[in-house]
Amino acid sequence: MQRAFYAVALLALACLLLRAARTGLAGDYVDPISHIATVEEAMNASSAIAMAQHGDWLTPRFMGRPAPEEAPLPIWASALSARLLGISRLSLRLPVALACSLALGLVFLFGAELSSWQSGVCAAALLASSHLWHVLASSCMAAGLLTACCIAAVYCLFADPWLETKTALWGFSGAVAAAILTSGIAGILPLGVLGLYWLAAPGKYKPGFLRVCMAAALSLALAAPWFLYQLAAHGRWIRVGAPPQASHENHALYYAIRTAAMDPVLVAVAVVALAGFVAALRQRSFAATLLLCWILATLAFVAAGPFPNAARLLPLLPAMAILGASYGPFSTMRPVWWMLALVAAAFVLKAGAPNSPAGISFAAGTVQPVAPLVSSYCEKERGNEFILAGRDDGFYAATLPLPRLRYAEDLVQDHSPAALAALITTHPDSDFLMPDRYRAAAASDSHVLIDAAPDHFFLLSRRALPAPPPRWSCGL
C-alpha cells in the first residue's frame, strides 16, 4: 500500500506541475462562472520573491510594505523554493503542488483502508479531476495548502481515532499548526472536526477528553510564536476589515451553483452514495462519523466567510470524494474496473472541455489580458517608474523584475481623467499603462502614446532611464 501511495502522489505531482509550468501567475479562474481570477496568487508570489531576494523571513512584504496580517506558510514555502531553484512560476508553485500531491495520496489511503484499493483510486481520481483542485493545488495560494493540512489532520484521526500514539498526536497537531500558519483563524478547521468527532464518535472509538485538549493545546502552541512576534513587532496580526466582496449573490445559492457547475461528477457520485453513507452512520461506523464531522465542520467554515468565495469549497471536496467512492454502488461494482473507467472517462471529458466551468486545462497562457502587456514592457528594460492606472492586471506586475512599480490608486484617490492628467504632468519621467477610458487624460508633451491591445495604451516618458538586466523572467 505504501508503494501505491507514492505512485498516486507522483502521478498527481506530474499532473499539477504540468499546469504550474504552463499557466501564468494569477492566470486562471478560481470561479469560472463569475470570472474571478486567482489574484491572491500574484500577491503571495510577489511577497515570496521579495522574501527570497531581500530576506526578512519573519514578516511578509507586499510591494515594499510589511504585511503582517498575511499568514506566512505559503509565502515561506514559495520563497524557500525560489531561493533554492531560482525565481520561476514553477518554483513558486512547487511547494503547494507537492503538499497537495501527498495529500491526494492520503485520500487514496483513506478510501483504500475504508473500503478497497479501487475505492481509494476512485476517490483520488475524483478529487484530482475537480476544477477547484486542479487550479488551487497548482497555485501558490493558501486554499490548496490549507486543504492539504486538513486532509493530513483528518487522516491522522482516521488512522488513530484515540490519538494515542505519538505519531498520530504530533501528526494531527503539526498539521493543524501548519493550517493556522497558512490561513490564520480559518486554519482551526481541523480542530472543529476533532471537536465534533469527540461529541459524536461511537464509545469505543471516542478519544479521551484530555487527549483532545492536548492535541488542541499542542496545535496552538506550535503556531503561536509567529503570531505573538507579529503582535509585538507590528501591533497586529489579523487582517483589518473585510476584503472586497467579489459576488453579491446569496451565500447558499452561490455555493450550490458553483459546486454543481464545477464538479457535477463528484456531486452526482456523492449523492448516489448517500444511502450507503446513512446506513453506515446508523451502524455507528467511526469512519462514517468522522467523514460526517469533516463535512459539517467544513460547511460551517464555508458559511462563516464574510463573502462568497469559491476557494472556500476546496476543503469539502476530499470528504465528498471519499464518501462517494467508499459508500456508493460504484465501490461494489463487478468487475471493479467499471468504476475506474467511469472516473477516467469523466477526467477525459473535463480535459476535453477546458473552457467549461467543470473543465480542467493544461493550455499555456493566462486569463489576465493585461499580463502580456506588462511582460512586454518589462522586456524593454527601462529604469523609469512604471505606474498602472487600475489593478486590472490582478497584481501580476508586482511579480515581475520591474525597478520601480506603483499603482495609480496609491497616488491619487480621485480616478477622474483630470486627476490622472495632473498625475502625468507631475511625473514626466514615469511610464504609464492605462485603460482606453483614460485616453482623454493622455495629452502630454513629456510622454509618447503607444496603443496596446486590448483596450489599453502606454504613455512612455521621452527620457528613458537605464536599468540593469532583469534578475528573473518577465514572463511569469
N, C-alpha and C positions, 0 to 999 in steps of 0.2 A: 504493500500500500504506500510505503514511503516513496518508492520509485514512481508510482503513479502520481503522487502529489507533485513531485518535481517535474514530471512530464507535463502535467496540466499547467503548472506555473510558467514553465519555459515557453510553451505554446502561447499562453496569454501574453507573456512579455514580448514575444516576437510580433504578435498582432498589434499591441499597443505602441511599440517602438516604431513600427512602420508608419502609423499615423502621426506619431510625435515628430518624426523626421520630416514629414511632408506638409503638414498644416502650419501656417504662420501663427505666431503668438496672438492670442485673443482672436483667432481666425475661424472659430466655429460657433454655432449657436447652441447654447445650453438649453434654450427654449426655442425650438424651430418654428413654433406656431406664432409667437409674438415677436420673433426675430430678435431675441435678447442674446447678445454675444457674450463671450467669456472674458469680460473686461477685467475681472479680478485677476486673471492670469497675467495680463500686462503689468498690473501694479505689483504683483508678487515677483514677477521676473525682474522688473526694474529694481526693486529693493534687494533681490538676491544678487544682481550684478553689482550694485553699489557695495554690498557687503563683501563680495568676493574681491572687488578691486581695492577698496579702501579700509577694510577691517570694520571695527566697531560691531562685533558679533553679538553683543548683548541687546542692542536696540536697532530694529529695522528702520531704514530711512527710505522715504519716497521723494524723489526729486530734490534731494539735499535736506529735507526736513525730517526730524525724528518722527517716527510713527509708533510710539509705544503701545498704542491701542491694538496693533496688529499682533495676533498670536504668532509666535516665531517659528514653529517647527517646519512648516512648508518652506519658509524663506531660508532657514538654516540649511535644510537638506539641498535645496537648489543651489545655494551659494557654495556649499562644500563641493558639490558635483562640478559646478562651473570652475571652481578654483583648481580642482584636480584634472579635469578633462578639457578645460577651455570653455569659453562662452559660446554656446550654440543653443538652438531651440531643443535639440536632443538632450544635451547635458542638463539643461534647466528642468526638463520634464522627466528625466530618468528616475529620480528617487520616488516620485509618486507612482510612476508606472511599475517600478519594481515592487513597491509595497502592495499595490493593488493586485499584481500578479500572484504574489504569495498569498494574499487574502483569497483570491479566486481558488487557489489550491486548497485552502481551508474550507471553502464552500463545498468543493468536491469531497473532501474527507467527511464533512458533516453529513452530506447526503449518502455517502457510501456506508458510513458506520450506522446511520439511522435506518437505511433500507437495503441498498445494494450498490455495487460499484457502478451499475448502469444509471441508477438514480443520481449518484454523485456526478457522473459525467453530464447527465441531463441538466442538473442544477447549475453546474459551472457553465455549460453552453448557453442556457437561458440567460444567465447574467451577462456573459461575455457578448451576447448579441444585442443587449439593450443599448439604445441610443445614448441614454444618460451615462451609462458605464463606459461606453466607448469613448465619449467626449471627455468626461471628467477624470477618468482613470489615466488618461494620457495627456493631462494638462497639469501645470504646476499651480493647482488650486487646492483650497482647503477641503472641499467636499470629498474628493477622491481619497485623500489621506485619512479624513475623519471616518469614512466608511470602512476603510481597511482596518483601522483601530477598533471599530465596533465589531467587525467580524472576528478579529483576533480575541477580543474580550469575551464575546459570547461563546466562541469555540472552547476557550478555557473552561467556561462554566459548563458547557456540554460534556467535555471530557472528564471533569471532576465537579459534579454539581454541589459537593460539600466544600470545595476549595480547601481540601485537607492537605494536599501535597504542596510543597514549596513551589514547584513548577507552576501549578495552576494559580496559586495565590499571587505570586510575583508576576506571572504572565498576565493575569487579569489586571492587576494593579498598574503594571507598566503600560499596558495597552490603554487603560483609562487616562493615565497621566499624559501619554502621548496625544490622546484625543483632546484633552484640555489644552495642551500646548499647541494644538492645531487649530482649534475653533473656540477657545475661551469657554464661556459658560455652556455653549452647545456641546462641549466635549463631555459633559457629565451624563450624556445619553446612556452609556453602558451601565452607569450606576443606577439609572432609572430601571433598566432591565433587571438588574440584580435585586433591587427593592421589590419590584412586582413579583419576581420569581420567588423571593423569600416568603411573600404573602400567600402565593397560590400554589407552591410546589407540593407534590404528594409528600406525606410524612417522612417516609424513609429516604427521600431524595432532597429533603429540605436542609440547606446549610444552617449551621448554628448562628444565632444572633451575634455572638461575639466575633465569629469569623467574618460575617458580613460587615460589621463595624470595622474590623481590622483591615479588610480589603478597601473600604471607603477611605479610611484614615491614611493608609499607605498610598493610595492613589493621589490624594490631595497633597500629602507631604512631598511626594516626588515632583509634583507640578508647581508647588507653591513658590520655591525660591526665585524663579524668574519674575513672577508677578509681584512678589514683595520688593524685588530690586526696582522694578519699574515704578511701583508706588513711591518708593523712597527717592528715586532719581528724578522722576518726572511728575510725580503727584497724581498720576492716573494710570490705569491700565485697561479701563473699559471704554469702548467707543462711546463718545458723547453724542446723543441724538440718534435718530434712525436714518439709515441710508435712504436715498430717494426711492420712491415706490415705482417699480417697473410696470406693474399692472394694477388696475383698479377693479378687477373682477372680484366677485365673491370668492372667498378663500376655498370653500368646499368645491364649488363649481370649477374653479381654476385647476385645482389638483386632480379632480376627477377627469376632466377633459384631457389634461396633459398625460396622465398615467395611461388612459385608454388609447390615446393617439400615438404616444411614443413607444409603448410596449404592449401592443394588442395581444401578441402571442403569450407573453408572460402572464398578463391578466387573465386570459382565457384558460391557461393551464392551471393557474391558482384557483380560479372559480370552480373549475371541474373537480379539483381536489378537495374542495371544502367539506363534502360529505365524509370522506375518509378522515379528514383532519378532525372534524367534530366527533366522530366515533372514537378516535384516539384520545381526545380530551375526556370523553366520558369514561374511558378505561383508565383515566388518571395516568396517562403516559407523561413521564417527566420531560421527554424531548418535545412533545407537542405543547406542553405547558410552557416550556422555555421559548419556543417559537411564538406562541401567543403573546407572551410578555414582551418579546422583542418587537413584534408588530405594534402592540398597544403603546409601548414607550415611544416608538418612532412616530406613530400617528400624533401623539401628544407633542412631540418635538416639532413636527410639521405645523400643527395648529398654533403653536406658540410663537411662530415667526411674526414679526410686525407687518410683513407684506408678503404676498405670494412670491415664491422663488422656486423654480423647478429643481434647482440643485438640492434643495432640502429633501426631495423624494429619494435621493440615491441610497441612504442607509436602509430604506424599506425594501429595496429590490432584492438583496440577498435572501432575506427571510421569505419573500414571496417565491423566489426560485427554489429554495429548499422545500417549502411547503408543497409547491406544485409537482416537483419531481419525486417526492418521497411518499405522498399520500394520495396521489391521483391514480386513475386507472392505467395511465401510461407506465407506472412503475411495475405493474404486474403483467404487462402485455407479453405474449409469447408468439413468435420469438422476440427477444428483448431488443433486437436491432431495429425494430419498427419505431420504438421510442426515440432512439438516437437519430434515425433517418428523418423523423419529423422535425426535430430540433435543427438538424443540419440544413434541411430544406428552408426552414424559417430564416436561418442566417444568410443563406444564399439569396433569398428573396429580398431581404433588407439591404444586402450589399448591392443588389441589382437596382435598387431604387433609392440611391443615396440622398436625393433631394426631398424625399417624403419625410414627414415628422418621425417616422419609425426607422428611417434609413440610417445606415452606417456607411461612412465614406472614407476611402483611403486616397482620395484625389489630392494632388498638391494644390496649394493656393490659400486663399483667405476670404472670409465673408466681409472683411473690412475694405470698402472701396478706396479709402484714403491711404491705406497702408502702403500700396505700391508707390504713391506719390511721395510719401515721407522717405521711403527707402531710396527713391531716385534722387531726392535732394541730398540725403546723407552721402551718396556716392560722389557728389560734386566736391566734397572735401572743403567746404567753405567754413571759415572760422567765425563767421558772423553769428550774432544771437539769432535764434530761429524761434519765431512766435507763431503759434497756431491760433487762429480765431475759431473757437469752437472745439469741442472734445469729441468730434465725430470720428476720430481715429481710434477710439477705445483705449487711449493712453499708449498705443503702440509706439509712438515716437519716443516715449520715456525709456524704452528698452534698447534704443539704438545708440551708437557712439557719437552722438551729436555734442559738440563742445559746449554749447550754451542753449538750453531749451527752456522756453516759457510758454504758458498758455495765456491768451488774452484775458481770460476770466480772472486770472490772478493779478492783472494790472489795471483793469477798468471794470467797474460794476455795471455801467451802462453799456449795453451791447448795440447801441444805435449806430448807424453809419457815421454820424457826426463824431461820436466818441472814438470810433476806430480811426477816423480820419485824423483826429488830433493825436492818437497814439502813433500813427505812422509818421506824422510830422515831427514828433518829439523823439523818434527812433530812426534817424536817417541811415544808421549803419546796421540796422536789423533787417533780417529777411522774414517774410511773412508767407503763410499759406492760408487762404481764405475761401469760404464758400462763395458762389456766384452772387448770393443775395447781398453781399457787401461790396459789390463792384463799384457802387456809387461813391464809396469811400476811398477808392484806389488811386485817384488823381494825385500824383506826387512827382516832383522833378528829381527827387533823390532816389527813386526806385524804377525798375524796369518791370512791366507787367508781362507775365508769360501764362497763357492759358494752359490748364491742366485738367484733362478729363478724369473722372466725371464731375462736372459742375463745380470746379474749383479753379483757382488761379494763384500763381506765385507772384509776390512782389519782392524782387531781389534788389538789394542795395547796389548802387552803381560802384560802391567801394568794397570790393571783395577782400576780406581779411584772410590771411593764411591760416592753415590748420594742419596739425600733424596727421599722418595717415590713420584711418580708423583702427582702433585696437581690437575690434571684433567685427563680425559681418554686419553689413547694412541690410541684410535680408532675413532677419529673424522672423 
